[in-house]
Amino acid sequence: MINFSYIKHGFSLFMFFISQALFSQKNYIEGIIITNSGDSIIGFIDYKNWDKNPLEINYKPNLQKESISYNPSQVKEFRVGGDTYISAYIDREISSVKVDELERNSVLNLVSDSVFLRVLISGKKSLYIYKHENGKANFYIKTDKIELLKYKRYYVTENRNNYALESKIYLNQLDQYLNECDQNMKLSNTKYQQNSLIKLFTIYYENCLGVQVKTETKSKDKLINSGVLAGITLSSLEFKSSSNRRYTQMDSESSVDPVVGGFLELILPRTREKWSVNNELLITTYSIAGEYIDYTNEQDYRIINSDFNFSYLKLNTLVRYYILHNPNIYLESGITNSLMISSTNTSQHNIQFYSTSRQYDEPAIESIKSYEFGTAFGLGLRSGKLGYLLRYEYTNGMSGHQTLQSRVSRYYFMVSYKL
């Protein structure tokens, strides 16, 4: 088997440098700051489409000026990129959400901070979110103050078994907060999750107030692209073995073949549309002929001609980072999974030993695998609905022998069409 440890390290380095590039980039776009005195200041804010609530923001009155940093105690509110954040002094619940770190009591662990809260719903009844660095989310409502919706997941032990329970104080809080009419909102089904809470507030606004809810979340946060693609591949096959020279010294040429398939791309939320996960289902083939000559003299030689013809159904999962938009230029890296759907695997032996000639056929490789794993890297461009992609892939090949390692290297040249 090919050692794939270097693939893992290479992929990790790729992700590290790309992430550093992403978070070091500046993205000053038009925004508004509301000062503590209530004045509105129009300018440019370094917008990160934050997933975790920012600790501070950088502002420029115009793009030629030096940036000014503001923390929650210095401004009342800011709006940028379709997001609204308010400054508030709040309680944060900081208990771990990791299963192996859950506490064995329902007591809330609260700390008080001045923070920027992102507005999810604004109006007569408002909803806010604060997401911690570890990804944990706290949700808030506005009564006479900004109030934490209280929730905690914890363990109890009973009969030597551990059970995860939930303290759902937030349901009673919401029942009191949204109690102006018989709304029949199925409050007990509301989970301590952003989408579930927004759904509850939407029902309240429509059924009780008769108005459309004003949400601050953007539909582009869950953008999905789908389409078809086609192109050609350039494939080569090589072997590694300490004893089978007929494979390691075989002469062969690369195979040019068609590739067709479809893709489903999920743009990751709150990454300024720079990160996505792309899933593909492809059909690929390659047909490679190899020749090995074991020559002693004109009357003593052996020639082996081998044919390797394989077709695969491939499921690829790749992470993409968009370097530029309009046109979209991206880098990608990920894994490939190949299931063999047809194969031709034969060798013809021609043996000449002085006056004796002999010819016979046999499988080129006695043991072949139906599944292959690989890694791929690529560079792509998309303008409008059309896209162009150059990709390199290498897999651990079809050989099932412990003493014979195989490797398939493949270049892709593909055109995609977004539906």
One Martini backbone bead per residue (centre of mass of N, CA, C, O) as a GRO file, in nm:
protein
  419
    1MET     BB    1   0.098   0.035   0.019
    2ILE     BB    2   0.052   0.360   0.012
    3ASN     BB    3   0.181   0.632   0.171
    4PHE     BB    4  -0.048   0.893   0.308
    5SER     BB    5   0.088   1.094   0.510
    6TYR     BB    6   0.180   1.322   0.312
    7ILE     BB    7  -0.105   1.402   0.232
    8LYS     BB    8  -0.202   1.502   0.504
    9HIS     BB    9   0.017   1.723   0.539
   10GLY     BB   10  -0.042   1.875   0.278
   11PHE     BB   11  -0.337   1.943   0.341
   12SER     BB   12  -0.284   2.098   0.606
   13LEU     BB   13  -0.108   2.319   0.482
   14PHE     BB   14  -0.312   2.424   0.283
   15MET     BB   15  -0.528   2.508   0.497
   16PHE     BB   16  -0.351   2.700   0.659
   17PHE     BB   17  -0.270   2.908   0.439
   18ILE     BB   18  -0.557   2.975   0.350
   19SER     BB   19  -0.667   3.072   0.626
   20GLN     BB   20  -0.461   3.299   0.659
   21ALA     BB   21  -0.550   3.451   0.407
   22LEU     BB   22  -0.840   3.501   0.485
   23PHE     BB   23  -0.792   3.648   0.781
   24SER     BB   24  -0.590   3.879   0.652
   25GLN     BB   25  -0.801   4.000   0.496
   26LYS     BB   26  -0.947   4.277   0.353
   27ASN     BB   27  -1.310   4.413   0.378
   28TYR     BB   28  -1.407   4.706   0.279
   29ILE     BB   29  -1.731   4.825   0.351
   30GLU     BB   30  -2.019   4.957   0.371
   31GLY     BB   31  -2.119   5.142   0.673
   32ILE     BB   32  -2.266   5.167   1.011
   33ILE     BB   33  -2.236   5.384   1.296
   34ILE     BB   34  -2.355   5.388   1.630
   35THR     BB   35  -2.339   5.588   1.872
   36ASN     BB   36  -2.387   5.656   2.207
   37SER     BB   37  -2.542   5.935   2.112
   38GLY     BB   38  -2.688   5.846   1.812
   39ASP     BB   39  -2.497   5.871   1.588
   40SER     BB   40  -2.432   5.857   1.237
   41ILE     BB   41  -2.171   5.667   1.069
   42ILE     BB   42  -2.031   5.680   0.756
   43GLY     BB   43  -1.848   5.401   0.596
   44PHE     BB   44  -1.588   5.159   0.661
   45ILE     BB   45  -1.594   4.800   0.709
   46ASP     BB   46  -1.435   4.518   0.823
   47TYR     BB   47  -1.570   4.241   0.662
   48LYS     BB   48  -1.614   3.882   0.781
   49ASN     BB   49  -1.869   3.727   0.814
   50TRP     BB   50  -1.924   3.633   1.099
   51ASP     BB   51  -1.949   3.357   1.309
   52LYS     BB   52  -1.802   3.493   1.528
   53ASN     BB   53  -1.812   3.726   1.744
   54PRO     BB   54  -1.680   4.022   1.761
   55LEU     BB   55  -1.460   4.219   1.959
   56GLU     BB   56  -1.399   4.402   1.702
   57ILE     BB   57  -1.373   4.691   1.487
   58ASN     BB   58  -1.296   4.824   1.159
   59TYR     BB   59  -1.262   5.174   1.064
   60LYS     BB   60  -1.343   5.397   0.780
   61PRO     BB   61  -1.424   5.696   0.640
   62ASN     BB   62  -1.207   5.613   0.424
   63LEU     BB   63  -0.989   5.428   0.223
   64GLN     BB   64  -0.734   5.633   0.288
   65LYS     BB   65  -0.756   5.582   0.575
   66GLU     BB   66  -0.711   5.501   0.881
   67SER     BB   67  -0.785   5.280   1.111
   68ILE     BB   68  -1.054   5.216   1.350
   69SER     BB   69  -1.114   5.093   1.669
   70TYR     BB   70  -1.398   4.903   1.803
   71ASN     BB   71  -1.580   4.846   2.087
   72PRO     BB   72  -1.868   4.788   2.269
   73SER     BB   73  -1.818   5.057   2.454
   74GLN     BB   74  -1.803   5.272   2.188
   75VAL     BB   75  -2.075   5.149   2.072
   76LYS     BB   76  -2.415   5.073   1.986
   77GLU     BB   77  -2.388   5.021   1.663
   78PHE     BB   78  -2.377   4.804   1.361
   79ARG     BB   79  -2.369   4.806   0.988
   80VAL     BB   80  -2.302   4.518   0.769
   81GLY     BB   81  -2.365   4.310   0.508
   82GLY     BB   82  -2.669   4.269   0.651
   83ASP     BB   83  -2.567   4.325   0.936
   84THR     BB   84  -2.653   4.342   1.292
   85TYR     BB   85  -2.505   4.513   1.574
   86ILE     BB   86  -2.504   4.511   1.928
   87SER     BB   87  -2.453   4.656   2.230
   88ALA     BB   88  -2.381   4.457   2.535
   89TYR     BB   89  -2.458   4.364   2.870
   90ILE     BB   90  -2.393   4.023   2.949
   91ASP     BB   91  -2.474   3.689   2.982
   92ARG     BB   92  -2.268   3.398   2.980
   93GLU     BB   93  -2.270   3.060   2.880
   94ILE     BB   94  -1.971   2.833   2.943
   95SER     BB   95  -2.036   2.558   2.902
   96SER     BB   96  -1.968   2.274   2.776
   97VAL     BB   97  -2.043   2.085   2.459
   98LYS     BB   98  -1.885   1.847   2.513
   99VAL     BB   99  -1.948   1.530   2.589
  100ASP     BB  100  -1.673   1.475   2.769
  101GLU     BB  101  -1.748   1.778   2.937
  102LEU     BB  102  -1.990   1.735   3.091
  103GLU     BB  103  -2.174   1.811   3.343
  104ARG     BB  104  -2.337   1.709   3.677
  105ASN     BB  105  -2.513   1.977   3.631
  106SER     BB  106  -2.759   2.261   3.598
  107VAL     BB  107  -2.567   2.482   3.650
  108LEU     BB  108  -2.493   2.788   3.562
  109ASN     BB  109  -2.223   2.945   3.371
  110LEU     BB  110  -2.153   3.278   3.446
  111VAL     BB  111  -2.067   3.567   3.246
  112SER     BB  112  -1.970   3.910   3.219
  113ASP     BB  113  -2.020   4.122   2.919
  114SER     BB  114  -1.903   4.313   2.656
  115VAL     BB  115  -2.083   4.296   2.344
  116PHE     BB  116  -2.156   4.166   2.027
  117LEU     BB  117  -2.477   4.138   1.890
  118ARG     BB  118  -2.662   3.949   1.677
  119VAL     BB  119  -2.923   4.008   1.465
  120LEU     BB  120  -3.209   3.813   1.384
  121ILE     BB  121  -3.453   3.983   1.523
  122SER     BB  122  -3.659   4.268   1.457
  123GLY     BB  123  -3.874   4.438   1.700
  124LYS     BB  124  -4.102   4.382   1.930
  125LYS     BB  125  -3.952   4.100   1.898
  126SER     BB  126  -3.632   3.994   1.987
  127LEU     BB  127  -3.328   3.840   1.843
  128TYR     BB  128  -3.018   3.693   1.961
  129ILE     BB  129  -2.655   3.636   1.910
  130TYR     BB  130  -2.387   3.437   2.067
  131LYS     BB  131  -2.067   3.331   1.954
  132HIS     BB  132  -1.825   3.142   2.040
  133GLU     BB  133  -1.511   3.023   1.980
  134ASN     BB  134  -1.627   2.712   2.021
  135GLY     BB  135  -1.943   2.753   1.890
  136LYS     BB  136  -2.118   2.846   2.102
  137ALA     BB  137  -2.464   2.930   2.165
  138ASN     BB  138  -2.631   3.232   2.249
  139PHE     BB  139  -2.952   3.355   2.348
  140TYR     BB  140  -3.166   3.656   2.301
  141ILE     BB  141  -3.371   3.894   2.466
  142LYS     BB  142  -3.604   4.183   2.493
  143THR     BB  143  -3.685   4.362   2.757
  144ASP     BB  144  -3.559   4.570   2.990
  145LYS     BB  145  -3.340   4.377   2.876
  146ILE     BB  146  -3.082   4.171   2.808
  147GLU     BB  147  -3.175   3.823   2.777
  148LEU     BB  148  -3.102   3.512   2.864
  149LEU     BB  149  -3.137   3.206   2.723
  150LYS     BB  150  -3.175   2.921   2.913
  151TYR     BB  151  -2.914   2.664   2.879
  152LYS     BB  152  -2.839   2.306   2.950
  153ARG     BB  153  -2.605   2.045   2.922
  154TYR     BB  154  -2.610   1.724   3.099
  155TYR     BB  155  -2.528   1.493   3.353
  156VAL     BB  156  -2.644   1.168   3.464
  157THR     BB  157  -2.656   0.911   3.721
  158GLU     BB  158  -2.804   0.577   3.662
  159ASN     BB  159  -2.729   0.275   3.726
  160ARG     BB  160  -2.432   0.336   3.599
  161ASN     BB  161  -2.561   0.544   3.402
  162ASN     BB  162  -2.541   0.777   3.143
  163TYR     BB  163  -2.719   1.094   3.106
  164ALA     BB  164  -2.855   1.325   2.887
  165LEU     BB  165  -2.954   1.650   2.973
  166GLU     BB  166  -3.197   1.933   2.983
  167SER     BB  167  -3.204   2.277   3.046
  168LYS     BB  168  -3.529   2.455   2.970
  169ILE     BB  169  -3.581   2.764   3.054
  170TYR     BB  170  -3.642   2.907   2.777
  171LEU     BB  171  -3.940   2.818   2.749
  172ASN     BB  172  -4.054   2.998   2.976
  173GLN     BB  173  -3.950   3.264   2.865
  174LEU     BB  174  -4.106   3.249   2.592
  175ASP     BB  175  -4.389   3.226   2.711
  176GLN     BB  176  -4.373   3.516   2.837
  177TYR     BB  177  -4.281   3.680   2.578
  178LEU     BB  178  -4.519   3.516   2.386
  179ASN     BB  179  -4.829   3.600   2.546
  180GLU     BB  180  -5.053   3.774   2.363
  181CYS     BB  181  -5.151   3.492   2.240
  182ASP     BB  182  -5.312   3.216   2.086
  183GLN     BB  183  -5.068   3.069   1.884
  184ASN     BB  184  -4.997   2.772   1.851
  185MET     BB  185  -4.648   2.706   1.849
  186LYS     BB  186  -4.508   2.468   1.975
  187LEU     BB  187  -4.288   2.528   2.203
  188SER     BB  188  -4.174   2.240   2.290
  189ASN     BB  189  -4.027   2.208   1.991
  190THR     BB  190  -3.815   2.410   2.066
  191LYS     BB  191  -3.493   2.468   1.997
  192TYR     BB  192  -3.149   2.549   2.076
  193GLN     BB  193  -3.175   2.703   1.777
  194GLN     BB  194  -3.176   2.915   1.528
  195ASN     BB  195  -3.398   2.802   1.335
  196SER     BB  196  -3.609   2.735   1.555
  197LEU     BB  197  -3.640   3.023   1.672
  198ILE     BB  198  -3.717   3.168   1.411
  199LYS     BB  199  -3.972   3.004   1.360
  200LEU     BB  200  -4.122   3.095   1.612
  201PHE     BB  201  -4.119   3.402   1.552
  202THR     BB  202  -4.264   3.384   1.282
  203ILE     BB  203  -4.531   3.275   1.392
  204TYR     BB  204  -4.587   3.507   1.581
  205TYR     BB  205  -4.599   3.740   1.375
  206GLU     BB  206  -4.822   3.611   1.189
  207ASN     BB  207  -5.046   3.517   1.411
  208CYS     BB  208  -5.038   3.777   1.617
  209LEU     BB  209  -4.953   4.043   1.424
  210GLY     BB  210  -4.975   4.020   1.100
  211VAL     BB  211  -4.663   3.998   1.018
  212GLN     BB  212  -4.359   4.023   0.892
  213VAL     BB  213  -4.065   3.917   0.958
  214LYS     BB  214  -3.752   4.067   1.065
  215THR     BB  215  -3.472   3.952   0.926
  216GLU     BB  216  -3.097   3.925   0.940
  217THR     BB  217  -3.081   3.693   0.761
  218LYS     BB  218  -2.919   3.523   0.490
  219SER     BB  219  -2.968   3.323   0.213
  220LYS     BB  220  -2.659   3.296   0.128
  221ASP     BB  221  -2.572   3.106   0.371
  222LYS     BB  222  -2.719   2.854   0.176
  223LEU     BB  223  -2.565   2.805  -0.081
  224ILE     BB  224  -2.646   2.618  -0.382
  225ASN     BB  225  -2.471   2.427  -0.622
  226SER     BB  226  -2.552   2.294  -0.949
  227GLY     BB  227  -2.441   2.034  -1.196
  228VAL     BB  228  -2.243   1.981  -1.484
  229LEU     BB  229  -1.980   1.763  -1.628
  230ALA     BB  230  -1.696   1.769  -1.865
  231GLY     BB  231  -1.422   1.568  -2.024
  232ILE     BB  232  -1.077   1.495  -1.968
  233THR     BB  233  -0.826   1.239  -1.930
  234LEU     BB  234  -0.489   1.177  -1.788
  235SER     BB  235  -0.349   0.854  -1.760
  236SER     BB  236  -0.139   0.674  -1.521
  237LEU     BB  237   0.073   0.377  -1.461
  238GLU     BB  238   0.220   0.237  -1.158
  239PHE     BB  239   0.483   0.041  -1.003
  240LYS     BB  240   0.576  -0.132  -0.685
  241SER     BB  241   0.867  -0.354  -0.650
  242SER     BB  242   1.113  -0.604  -0.546
  243SER     BB  243   1.020  -0.861  -0.771
  244ASN     BB  244   0.834  -0.726  -1.018
  245ARG     BB  245   0.955  -0.638  -1.320
  246ARG     BB  246   0.707  -0.657  -1.519
  247TYR     BB  247   0.596  -0.386  -1.383
  248THR     BB  248   0.833  -0.177  -1.318
  249GLN     BB  249   0.947  -0.222  -1.644
  250MET     BB  250   0.707  -0.117  -1.785
  251ASP     BB  251   0.581  -0.007  -2.086
  252SER     BB  252   0.389   0.302  -2.107
  253GLU     BB  253   0.097   0.488  -2.179
  254SER     BB  254  -0.113   0.724  -2.178
  255SER     BB  255  -0.461   0.796  -2.110
  256VAL     BB  256  -0.737   0.909  -2.309
  257ASP     BB  257  -1.046   1.023  -2.154
  258PRO     BB  258  -1.360   1.041  -2.057
  259VAL     BB  259  -1.571   1.269  -1.851
  260VAL     BB  260  -1.862   1.242  -1.631
  261GLY     BB  261  -2.109   1.454  -1.446
  262GLY     BB  262  -2.180   1.579  -1.113
  263PHE     BB  263  -2.275   1.859  -0.887
  264LEU     BB  264  -2.248   1.969  -0.528
  265GLU     BB  265  -2.248   2.296  -0.381
  266LEU     BB  266  -2.146   2.427  -0.060
  267ILE     BB  267  -2.177   2.726   0.087
  268LEU     BB  268  -2.035   2.851   0.349
  269PRO     BB  269  -2.121   3.004   0.620
  270ARG     BB  270  -1.972   3.296   0.698
  271THR     BB  271  -1.723   3.335   0.439
  272ARG     BB  272  -1.774   3.527   0.195
  273GLU     BB  273  -1.781   3.298  -0.026
  274LYS     BB  274  -1.487   3.128   0.005
  275TRP     BB  275  -1.624   2.863   0.110
  276SER     BB  276  -1.643   2.510   0.009
  277VAL     BB  277  -1.834   2.209  -0.071
  278ASN     BB  278  -1.755   1.954  -0.311
  279ASN     BB  279  -1.968   1.728  -0.487
  280GLU     BB  280  -1.905   1.427  -0.681
  281LEU     BB  281  -2.026   1.242  -0.978
  282LEU     BB  282  -1.833   1.003  -1.159
  283ILE     BB  283  -1.716   0.888  -1.485
  284THR     BB  284  -1.437   0.670  -1.536
  285THR     BB  285  -1.147   0.597  -1.748
  286TYR     BB  286  -0.896   0.342  -1.854
  287SER     BB  287  -0.638   0.262  -2.119
  288ILE     BB  288  -0.361   0.043  -2.065
  289ALA     BB  289  -0.059  -0.038  -2.230
  290GLY     BB  290   0.188  -0.296  -2.170
  291GLU     BB  291   0.554  -0.358  -2.191
  292TYR     BB  292   0.763  -0.655  -2.151
  293ILE     BB  293   1.123  -0.723  -2.178
  294ASP     BB  294   1.309  -1.036  -2.173
  295TYR     BB  295   1.648  -1.017  -2.274
  296THR     BB  296   1.919  -1.215  -2.401
  297ASN     BB  297   1.849  -1.311  -2.701
  298GLU     BB  298   1.728  -1.403  -3.010
  299GLN     BB  299   1.654  -1.705  -2.860
  300ASP     BB  300   1.610  -1.545  -2.565
  301TYR     BB  301   1.278  -1.454  -2.481
  302ARG     BB  302   1.032  -1.216  -2.336
  303ILE     BB  303   0.684  -1.115  -2.394
  304ILE     BB  304   0.466  -0.872  -2.227
  305ASN     BB  305   0.119  -0.803  -2.279
  306SER     BB  306  -0.077  -0.546  -2.126
  307ASP     BB  307  -0.421  -0.491  -2.007
  308PHE     BB  308  -0.575  -0.183  -1.867
  309ASN     BB  309  -0.931  -0.179  -1.811
  310PHE     BB  310  -1.111   0.086  -1.642
  311SER     BB  311  -1.410   0.151  -1.447
  312TYR     BB  312  -1.567   0.436  -1.267
  313LEU     BB  313  -1.723   0.531  -0.964
  314LYS     BB  314  -1.716   0.867  -0.837
  315LEU     BB  315  -1.653   1.016  -0.509
  316ASN     BB  316  -1.616   1.358  -0.443
  317THR     BB  317  -1.438   1.561  -0.187
  318LEU     BB  318  -1.408   1.923  -0.181
  319VAL     BB  319  -1.224   2.198  -0.091
  320ARG     BB  320  -1.294   2.548  -0.132
  321TYR     BB  321  -1.107   2.846  -0.241
  322TYR     BB  322  -1.178   3.184  -0.301
  323ILE     BB  323  -0.982   3.428  -0.437
  324LEU     BB  324  -1.204   3.520  -0.647
  325HIS     BB  325  -1.450   3.748  -0.784
  326ASN     BB  326  -1.551   3.823  -1.078
  327PRO     BB  327  -1.427   3.601  -1.134
  328ASN     BB  328  -1.409   3.271  -1.029
  329ILE     BB  329  -1.133   3.177  -0.821
  330TYR     BB  330  -0.995   2.848  -0.734
  331LEU     BB  331  -0.915   2.624  -0.479
  332GLU     BB  332  -0.849   2.261  -0.434
  333SER     BB  333  -0.918   1.994  -0.184
  334GLY     BB  334  -0.917   1.622  -0.155
  335ILE     BB  335  -1.121   1.335  -0.195
  336THR     BB  336  -1.134   0.997  -0.336
  337ASN     BB  337  -1.392   0.760  -0.456
  338SER     BB  338  -1.363   0.427  -0.603
  339LEU     BB  339  -1.579   0.222  -0.814
  340MET     BB  340  -1.574  -0.063  -0.975
  341ILE     BB  341  -1.759  -0.153  -1.294
  342SER     BB  342  -1.508  -0.234  -1.485
  343SER     BB  343  -1.290  -0.496  -1.647
  344THR     BB  344  -0.953  -0.534  -1.793
  345ASN     BB  345  -0.706  -0.813  -1.715
  346THR     BB  346  -0.440  -0.873  -1.933
  347SER     BB  347  -0.194  -1.126  -2.047
  348GLN     BB  348   0.060  -1.174  -2.300
  349HIS     BB  349   0.269  -1.451  -2.369
  350ASN     BB  350   0.599  -1.448  -2.532
  351ILE     BB  351   0.804  -1.736  -2.595
  352GLN     BB  352   1.163  -1.773  -2.658
  353PHE     BB  353   1.350  -2.097  -2.687
  354TYR     BB  354   1.484  -2.118  -2.950
  355SER     BB  355   1.282  -2.367  -3.095
  356THR     BB  356   1.080  -2.261  -2.875
  357SER     BB  357   0.731  -2.180  -2.869
  358ARG     BB  358   0.519  -1.963  -2.660
  359GLN     BB  359   0.160  -1.912  -2.574
  360TYR     BB  360  -0.018  -1.704  -2.325
  361ASP     BB  361  -0.287  -1.640  -2.097
  362GLU     BB  362  -0.348  -1.390  -1.831
  363PRO     BB  363  -0.373  -1.224  -1.566
  364ALA     BB  364  -0.210  -0.944  -1.484
  365ILE     BB  365  -0.377  -0.947  -1.206
  366GLU     BB  366  -0.496  -1.149  -0.966
  367SER     BB  367  -0.539  -0.902  -0.757
  368ILE     BB  368  -0.824  -0.692  -0.731
  369LYS     BB  369  -0.971  -0.389  -0.662
  370SER     BB  370  -1.286  -0.212  -0.618
  371TYR     BB  371  -1.128   0.002  -0.436
  372GLU     BB  372  -1.039   0.356  -0.430
  373PHE     BB  373  -0.799   0.590  -0.305
  374GLY     BB  374  -0.772   0.958  -0.296
  375THR     BB  375  -0.611   1.262  -0.416
  376ALA     BB  376  -0.687   1.620  -0.470
  377PHE     BB  377  -0.596   1.892  -0.698
  378GLY     BB  378  -0.695   2.242  -0.781
  379LEU     BB  379  -0.803   2.467  -1.058
  380GLY     BB  380  -1.049   2.734  -1.097
  381LEU     BB  381  -1.314   2.867  -1.321
  382ARG     BB  382  -1.594   3.109  -1.299
  383SER     BB  383  -1.845   3.231  -1.542
  384GLY     BB  384  -2.126   3.216  -1.444
  385LYS     BB  385  -2.218   2.899  -1.568
  386LEU     BB  386  -1.924   2.867  -1.643
  387GLY     BB  387  -1.656   2.618  -1.616
  388TYR     BB  388  -1.301   2.562  -1.522
  389LEU     BB  389  -1.085   2.261  -1.485
  390LEU     BB  390  -0.786   2.177  -1.300
  391ARG     BB  391  -0.668   1.838  -1.217
  392TYR     BB  392  -0.511   1.636  -0.958
  393GLU     BB  393  -0.472   1.273  -0.927
  394TYR     BB  394  -0.417   1.017  -0.667
  395THR     BB  395  -0.399   0.661  -0.633
  396ASN     BB  396  -0.387   0.313  -0.510
  397GLY     BB  397  -0.525   0.143  -0.701
  398MET     BB  398  -0.581  -0.217  -0.794
  399SER     BB  399  -0.389  -0.361  -0.619
  400GLY     BB  400  -0.400  -0.660  -0.388
  401HIS     BB  401  -0.102  -0.679  -0.333
  402GLN     BB  402   0.147  -0.662  -0.098
  403THR     BB  403   0.406  -0.667  -0.321
  404LEU     BB  404   0.206  -0.471  -0.504
  405GLN     BB  405   0.217  -0.147  -0.603
  406SER     BB  406  -0.018   0.106  -0.694
  407ARG     BB  407  -0.054   0.390  -0.935
  408VAL     BB  408  -0.277   0.662  -1.012
  409SER     BB  409  -0.251   0.918  -1.251
  410ARG     BB  410  -0.455   1.226  -1.290
  411TYR     BB  411  -0.581   1.440  -1.536
  412TYR     BB  412  -0.803   1.723  -1.547
  413PHE     BB  413  -1.037   1.847  -1.809
  414MET     BB  414  -1.303   2.073  -1.731
  415VAL     BB  415  -1.654   2.138  -1.786
  416SER     BB  416  -1.903   2.350  -1.646
  417TYR     BB  417  -2.264   2.360  -1.550
  418LYS     BB  418  -2.487   2.574  -1.406
  419LEU     BB  419  -2.830   2.536  -1.302
   0.00000   0.00000   0.00000
